[in-house]
Amino acid sequence: MRVDIYRRPESEHKRSYLVVPEGRVIPEEATNIDWLSDRRGIDLNENQAAWPDLGIDDPERQIEEKGYAITGVQHQIQE
C-alpha cells in the first residue's frame, strides 16, 4: 500500500506517526493536532503485524477501522 506519513513531537524527546493511504487527507478526528509531513508516496506492507520503525501495531486493522494508522502511546519513537 502506498501511504503518506506524518509525524508530531511528543514529550520526553519522543515522536508519534500517523499514516494515511496516499493522497487522502488526515481524518477530521486527527486534525486537531499539528502533524508535520514526513514522507509521501511510501510503499508499506499493511499486512505486517506491525510497523515497528513507526511504533504502529496492526496497521491493516487500524486503516480499515479508522482510515489511518497511528503510533500507540506505549510505542512512541525516541528521537
Backbone as JSON, one array per atom type, in Angstrom:
{
  "sequence": "MRVDIYRRPESEHKRSYLVVPEGRVIPEEATNIDWLSDRRGIDLNENQAAWPDLGIDDPERQIEEKGYAITGVQHQIQE",
  "N": [[0.85, -1.17, 0.0], [0.53, 2.18, -0.84], [1.43, 5.0, 1.0], [1.08, 8.06, 2.91], [3.08, 9.65, 5.28], [2.99, 11.15, 8.43], [4.31, 13.12, 11.14], [4.66, 13.92, 14.64], [5.91, 15.84, 17.36], [6.46, 14.59, 20.65], [6.3, 14.51, 24.26], [9.28, 14.2, 26.31], [11.28, 13.9, 24.36], [10.31, 12.28, 22.29], [8.49, 10.86, 19.47], [5.49, 10.6, 17.49], [3.72, 8.84, 14.9], [1.55, 9.18, 12.08], [-0.22, 7.51, 9.67], [-1.61, 7.58, 6.5], [-3.53, 6.36, 3.71], [-2.07, 6.97, 0.52], [-2.49, 10.23, -0.77], [-4.89, 10.75, 0.54], [-6.64, 12.85, 2.85], [-5.79, 13.85, 6.21], [-7.84, 12.33, 8.56], [-10.68, 13.94, 10.08], [-10.93, 13.66, 12.93], [-8.33, 13.49, 13.71], [-7.11, 15.85, 13.01], [-6.87, 17.9, 14.82], [-4.43, 18.15, 15.88], [-1.1, 19.21, 15.41], [0.25, 17.9, 12.8], [3.16, 17.08, 11.01], [4.32, 16.84, 7.71], [6.08, 13.98, 6.79], [6.97, 11.85, 5.07], [6.04, 11.04, 1.72], [4.03, 9.02, -0.46], [5.05, 6.44, 0.06], [5.83, 2.99, -0.04], [4.38, 0.57, 1.93], [3.89, -2.51, 3.6], [0.83, -3.34, 4.47], [-0.11, -5.66, 5.55], [1.58, -6.63, 7.43], [2.24, -7.49, 10.86], [3.01, -5.37, 12.4], [4.42, -2.05, 12.15], [7.25, -1.49, 13.17], [9.26, 0.54, 13.08], [7.78, 2.8, 13.02], [6.29, 2.62, 15.25], [3.78, 1.43, 15.15], [1.14, -0.75, 15.62], [-0.63, -3.48, 14.15], [-1.4, -2.36, 11.5], [-3.11, -2.76, 9.22], [-5.68, -3.35, 10.28], [-6.13, -0.97, 11.74], [-6.2, 0.96, 9.65], [-8.37, 0.04, 8.15], [-10.47, 0.32, 10.03], [-10.33, 3.03, 10.95], [-9.36, 4.61, 8.92], [-6.82, 5.48, 9.0], [-3.55, 4.85, 10.43], [-1.93, 4.86, 13.56], [0.75, 5.7, 15.81], [1.06, 3.87, 18.8], [0.62, 4.91, 22.19], [2.33, 3.64, 24.01], [4.35, 2.94, 22.31], [5.8, 5.07, 21.31], [8.36, 6.73, 19.44], [11.75, 7.14, 20.18], [13.59, 10.14, 19.79]],
  "CA": [[0.0, 0.0, 0.0], [1.26, 3.46, -0.85], [0.93, 5.82, 2.1], [1.73, 9.3, 3.31], [3.44, 9.54, 6.69], [3.09, 12.42, 9.17], [4.9, 12.94, 12.46], [4.49, 15.02, 15.59], [6.75, 15.69, 18.55], [5.82, 14.24, 21.91], [7.14, 14.85, 25.41], [10.43, 13.36, 26.6], [12.05, 13.72, 23.13], [9.75, 11.18, 21.51], [7.6, 11.29, 18.39], [4.45, 9.7, 17.02], [3.47, 8.87, 13.47], [0.21, 8.97, 11.55], [-0.09, 7.01, 8.31], [-2.86, 7.54, 5.74], [-3.32, 5.95, 2.32], [-1.55, 8.06, -0.31], [-3.41, 11.18, -1.35], [-6.05, 11.04, 1.4], [-6.38, 13.86, 3.88], [-5.83, 13.36, 7.58], [-9.22, 12.34, 9.03], [-11.04, 15.08, 10.93], [-10.68, 13.44, 14.35], [-6.89, 13.59, 13.97], [-6.57, 17.12, 12.53], [-6.73, 18.89, 15.89], [-3.03, 18.1, 16.31], [-0.22, 19.68, 14.33], [1.05, 16.87, 12.16], [4.1, 17.56, 10.01], [4.56, 15.87, 6.66], [7.37, 13.32, 6.97], [7.27, 11.18, 3.8], [4.85, 10.85, 0.88], [4.1, 8.01, -1.5], [5.93, 5.36, 0.52], [5.23, 1.66, -0.07], [4.47, -0.2, 3.17], [3.06, -3.7, 3.58], [-0.16, -3.21, 5.54], [-0.41, -6.99, 6.08], [2.5, -6.95, 8.52], [1.65, -7.38, 12.2], [3.36, -4.05, 12.94], [5.46, -1.24, 11.52], [7.99, -1.11, 14.38], [10.01, 1.79, 12.96], [6.82, 3.88, 13.22], [5.59, 2.36, 16.51], [2.39, 1.17, 14.8], [0.7, -2.14, 15.67], [-1.8, -3.89, 13.38], [-1.74, -1.26, 10.6], [-4.23, -3.07, 8.34], [-6.92, -3.18, 11.05], [-6.32, 0.45, 12.04], [-6.59, 1.68, 8.44], [-9.74, -0.39, 7.81], [-11.42, 0.84, 11.01], [-10.29, 4.48, 11.15], [-8.89, 5.33, 7.74], [-5.42, 5.82, 9.25], [-2.88, 4.08, 11.48], [-1.21, 5.8, 14.42], [1.64, 5.16, 16.84], [0.48, 3.68, 20.12], [1.27, 5.69, 23.24], [3.42, 2.86, 24.59], [5.35, 2.66, 21.28], [6.36, 6.29, 20.74], [9.73, 6.55, 19.0], [12.73, 8.06, 20.76], [14.28, 10.93, 18.78]],
  "C": [[0.89, 1.23, 0.0], [0.6, 4.38, 0.17], [1.69, 7.13, 2.2], [1.92, 9.23, 4.81], [3.6, 10.94, 7.27], [3.7, 12.12, 10.53], [4.55, 14.13, 13.34], [5.39, 14.77, 16.79], [5.89, 15.37, 19.77], [6.74, 14.66, 23.04], [8.3, 13.85, 25.53], [11.21, 12.98, 25.33], [11.61, 12.49, 22.33], [8.9, 11.75, 20.39], [6.6, 10.19, 18.08], [4.29, 9.86, 15.53], [2.01, 8.59, 13.16], [0.39, 8.6, 10.09], [-1.47, 6.96, 7.67], [-2.57, 7.03, 4.34], [-2.96, 7.16, 1.46], [-2.67, 8.92, -0.9], [-4.64, 11.51, -0.52], [-5.65, 12.09, 2.43], [-6.41, 13.19, 5.25], [-7.29, 13.43, 8.04], [-9.46, 13.42, 10.08], [-10.71, 14.87, 12.4], [-9.21, 13.53, 14.71], [-6.31, 14.94, 13.56], [-6.41, 18.17, 13.61], [-5.31, 18.94, 16.43], [-2.17, 18.51, 15.13], [0.69, 18.57, 13.84], [1.92, 17.5, 11.09], [4.3, 16.46, 8.98], [5.97, 15.3, 6.83], [7.82, 12.67, 5.66], [5.96, 10.97, 3.04], [5.1, 9.77, -0.16], [5.04, 6.86, -1.19], [5.17, 4.03, 0.42], [5.48, 0.96, 1.26], [3.52, -1.39, 3.04], [2.09, -3.65, 4.76], [-0.52, -4.55, 6.16], [0.55, -7.42, 7.18], [1.79, -6.77, 9.86], [1.9, -6.0, 12.8], [4.34, -3.36, 12.0], [6.3, -0.7, 12.67], [8.76, 0.2, 14.27], [9.11, 3.01, 13.1], [6.04, 3.71, 14.53], [4.12, 2.02, 16.3], [2.13, -0.33, 14.81], [-0.53, -2.32, 14.78], [-2.28, -2.81, 12.4], [-2.95, -1.54, 9.71], [-5.57, -2.85, 9.06], [-7.18, -1.71, 11.33], [-6.81, 1.22, 10.81], [-8.02, 1.31, 8.03], [-10.77, 0.26, 8.74], [-11.49, 2.36, 11.05], [-9.93, 5.28, 9.91], [-7.45, 5.79, 7.89], [-4.87, 4.86, 10.3], [-2.02, 5.06, 12.26], [-0.35, 5.07, 15.44], [0.89, 5.02, 18.15], [1.27, 4.44, 21.16], [2.47, 4.95, 23.8], [4.55, 2.59, 23.61], [5.95, 3.93, 20.66], [7.86, 6.12, 20.51], [10.63, 7.6, 19.64], [13.44, 8.81, 19.64], [15.77, 10.75, 18.85]]
}
